[in-house]
Amino acid sequence: MSALVAWMPFLQPMTALGNAWWLLMVPLVFGVAVVHRAIQDPTMDGYWGRVLSLTIRANAVLGSLALAIYLFVYFCIPLLRAD
């Protein structure tokens, strides 16, 4: 019980999902897309299609950024070290 009292969510994330914690990005982006489309669209015609489109595009962009940062950290930064 005392370990949960000192738990800091952003500094020490829970490890219940193991290495699959990044998959939580998909429902988070879906929720943001639902709210965004509900606020921005004047009609509900084609609402779910636009939500799905926004969800796919946002996840693709975030995944691309993650890949770019990964490649930069593991391949470009080691080239900068001074010998």
Residue pairs with C-beta under 8 A, 6 or more apart in sequence:
7 14
13 21
15 21
17 23
17 24
22 66
25 59
25 62
26 55
26 59
29 55
29 58
29 59
29 62
30 51
30 55
32 58
33 51
33 52
33 54
33 55
33 58
34 51
36 54
37 47
37 50
37 51
37 54
38 47
41 47
41 50
